[in-house]
Amino acid sequence: MQLFWPVALFILGSIFGSFLNVCIYRLPRDKSPWNPSRSYCPHCHEKIAWYDNIPLVSWFALGAQCRHCGSYISPRYAVVEFLTASVFALTYLVMSGRGEPAPVIAVYLGLMCLLILSSFIDLELRIIPNEITLGGAALAPVVSVFIPELHANPALGRAFVFNHESLFWGPLWACLAGMAAGALVTWLSGVAGKALFRREAMGFGDVKFMALIGGFLGWLPVLIIFFLAALLGAVGGVAHLLRTRGHHIPYGPFLSVAAAVVMLWGDKVLALLKWAQIGGE
């Protein structure tokens, strides 16, 4: 049984990854993820048979080519499926190991899907669609009220604000505080960056994206995510500059990686920050 759930979630994650690939292609092109219900080749528009759409198998079996027209299939499809599968299994192992309730694990798996979806769209087109950011931000207060455990783990920086007693207002305020903190700190960073470098430093899509993340994780985790993403972005920016001489890189993937790290190992990050504070004193 110890092996059953990680394996089951790996398989389930690969299926979700296959659907994320559909969304990565369709959402930024104003196409419905649900209609048509069957996947199709973007080149010849032939519908893909079920046996050519098996996660983690079909891309390799087809030799990265469409069965109908022979067009090249990007490795992104296999990467997203494997990444989602691995993240599902890892999230379950880490969160169940620290005693998180099943509803919180389910929400975190959903949030991981949004992070992966946003990152790959941002990498390809340098946008994060409103369907993800605004839709997710609108959903966060509802989920927080129905699953108050999302904001009830102080050891991970998830704590109620203003009202610690009410299981309605406590998580709701925690959600709204997280959304405000995530959006505000990102927007202020963009304003400061534009004034300093005389060019756009942070897109408004990133502001909405951080509001979404803060709504599910709370104000303290989202602030840690912001600073961790800045560190990752600085390293990635230097590497990108040395490799391509270009200055513009999508920031969404750095926010997503930082969010995933804090979601899974927030206790270790907080312990490191406390150690640094004590050492500084």
Secondary structure, 3 states (H helix, E strand, C coil): CCCHHHHHHHHHHHHHHHHHHHHHHHHHHCCCCCCCCCCECCCCCCECCHHHCCCCCHHHHCCCECCCCCCECCCHHHHHHHHHHHHHHHHHHHHHHCCCCHHHHHHHHHHHHHHHHHHHHHHHHCCCCHHHHHHHHHHHHHHHHHCHHHHCEHHHCECCCCCCCCCCHHHHHHHHHHHHHHHHHHHHHHHHHHHHHCCCCCCHHHHHHHHHHHHHHCHHHHHHHHHHHHHHHHHHHHHHHHHHCCCCCCCHHHHHHHHHHHHHHHHHHHHHHHHHHHHHC
